[in-house]
Amino acid sequence: MRSLLRTPMMAPLVRDSALVWVASGVVGVSFGAISVAGGLPVWVPVAMSLVVYAGSAQFSAVGVLLAGGGPLAAAATGLLLNTRTAAFSLAVADVIGRGRAARLLGAHLVTDETVAFALAQPDPARRRAAFWISGLGLFAVWNLGVLAGALAGGAMGDTGAYGLDAAFPAVLVALVLPALREGPAVRRSALLGAGLALAVTPAVPAGVPVLVALAGLAGYGRGDARRTA
């Protein structure tokens, strides 16, 4: 891995990755600040970012916790959102390397951004370098951003005074919106899931409606299946 990071291609790959790192750092600061300002201790977002390291899953899990949901509901929500990385790992299995240490560390660095950046490269050597350069940089910047935000969040006091109580729902909406452009089947599933979640919200504990919303996936592809029958 060290030899990859010393190749002539490192400079352009770092340059191309830098914008993603900056964006990730800004989101990390937001995640850390909102988590702590919402009532969680500093170590929770910091430890989650080091051990779990999954942006959207982290936002969702902490959102469930701040809404009053239990840790099991929060963990289940995060795990379900992060199942997509299993497919990503298969896509970059040859890129990561063959050593046990490389595979263990590489699996932890698999994200939407690192996989997309690696697979966009024209040859195997460049794909491998792109994965490690973007992945290590993204991991470092994300965790530094979360730590900075968590330390700042502890000094904010009441989140209501800053309107931060609306930040988590806004982030989750922003995460969902791009997927809604993929086609009517996705939008149909999203509407069904949202309707189910709203229907059960008055009757179930916080965090459970998020899990119930996953039942909306039952509507995915049904319209296409009927048309092809």
N, C-alpha and C positions, 0 to 999 in steps of 0.2 A: 504494500500500500504506500509506503514511503516513496518508492520509485515513481509511482503514479503521480504523486503530489509534486514531484520535482521536474516533470516533463515540460517541454516548451508550451504545451497546450494549457498549462495551469492558468496563466495570466488571462487569456480570453474567457476561460470558463469561470474564473472568479469574477471577472467583470460582468458576465452575463447573469451570474447568480446573485450579484449584489442587490439588485432591486427586489428580488424575492426575499432576501435576508432582511432588508430594511422594512418591508411590509410585514414580515413575520414578527420582527421586533416590536413594531407598533402595536400589533394585535396582542402580543405577549404582555406588553405593559398594561393594556386594557384588561386582559384576563386577570392578571395578578392584582391590579388595583380594585376591580369590581368584586373579586372574590373576597378580599380582606375587608373592603369597605362594607360588604354585605354581611359580615359577621364571622367569617371563617378565620382561623388563625393563620399567620404568615406561612407556616410550614406546609399547610395543606396544598395550596396551588404550586408551591415550589417543588414539593415531593412528587406531586402528580405529574408535573412537567418533566421531571427527571426520569420517573419510572414508567409512566404511561405514554407520554409524549405523543399526543394525538389531539390536535387543536379543536376540531369540531366536537369530538367525543368529550373532551374536557369541558368545553363550554356547556354542553348538554348536561353532563353529570353534575357540574356545579350549579347549573340552573335549577335542577331538580332539588338539590340540597337546600339552596336558598329559598326555594318555594315551600320548604317544609317536608319534602319527601325523605324517606329513609335511605341509608347507604346502599341497600340492596337494589332499590329502584334506580338509584343514580348509577350504580355499577352496571346494571342490566342495560340501561339506556346507552351508556358509553360503549359497552361491548357490542351491542347490536349495530351502532353507527360505525364501529371500526372494523366490522367483518369484511368490508371491501378490501382491506389491506392484504387479506389472504390471497386474493387474485393478483394484487400488485406484486406480492412477493414471488409468485410463480413467474411473473413477467420479467423480473430482474434477477432470477435465481442464478443465471450464468454470469450476470454482470457483477454481482457482489464478490464472487471468488469461491474457492473450494475449501479453504482452511476453516476449521471449526470456529476459531476466534473471529474470522472475517464474517462468517455467516451469522454468528450470534450478534455481533455489533451491527452488521448490515441490516439484519431484520428489524432492529430497533430504529434504524434511520429511514425505513420505508415510509414515505408519505406521498400524497398526491403530487407534490411539487418535485421531489427528488426523482420519482419514477418517470414523470413526464419529461423532465429535463434530460434524464439519462437516455430514454428511448428516442429522443429527438436527434441524438447524435448519429453521424453517418457510419461509424465503424466501431467494432467491439472495444478497442483500446480507449477510444474517446468516450464511449458510453460508460465504461468502468470509471474513468477519471471523473467524468461529470457527476456520476452518482456519489462518489466519496467526497468530492469537493463541495457540491451543493448540500449533501446530507450532513456532513460535519459542521459546515458553516451555519446551516439552518438550525441545527440542534443547539449550537452555542448561542446564537443570537436570540432564539426563542426563550431559552432558559434565563439568559441575562435580562431580557425584557420582562419576563414574569417576576423575577426577583426584584427588579427595580419597581415594577408596578405594585407588588405586594408590600414593599417597604413604604411606598408612597400612600398606598391605600389605608394603611394603619393610621395615618395622620389626617385622613379626610373626615372621619367622624360619621355623621349621619349621611347615608347615601341619598336619601330623599332630597336633601338640600342641593344636590348636584344633578338630580334627575338620573342617577346611575341605576335606579331600580328598573328602568326601561331598557337598559343597555343589553342585557342578556336576550330578551325577546327580539330586539332589533338585530342582534348578531345572528340569531337562529333563523330569522326571516331572510337575512342576507345570504345565509348558507343554502337555504332551500330554493330561492328564486332562480338561480341558474339551471337547476335540474328541471324546473317546470317548463323550460323552453324546449326540452327534448322531444315532446310529443304529447298528444291527447291522453295516451294511456297513463303517463306519469301524472298529468294534471288530474285525471279522474281518480287515481289512487290517493293523491294528496287531499283532494276535496272530501273523499270518503273518510280518510283517516282523521282529518280535522273535524268533520261532523261527529264522528264517534267520540273523539276526545272531548268535545264541548258537551256532548250529551251525558257523559258519565262524570264530568267534573264535579257537579254538586254532591255526588253520592260516594265518591271514592277518595282515598288519601292522596295528598299531593305527590306528584311523580308518576302515579299509576296512569293518568290519562295519556301520558306520552307513550307508554307501552301499549295501551289500547289502540292508539292511533296506528300502530303497525299493522293492525288488521286491515287497514286500507289497501295493503299490498294484494289482498285477495282480488281486488278489482283490476289489477294490472294485467293487461293482455287479453282480458275477456272479450273486449270489443273486437280486437283483431281476430280472435279465435272464431267468433261468430261469423265474421265476414268471410273467413276462409273455409268455413264448414260447407 
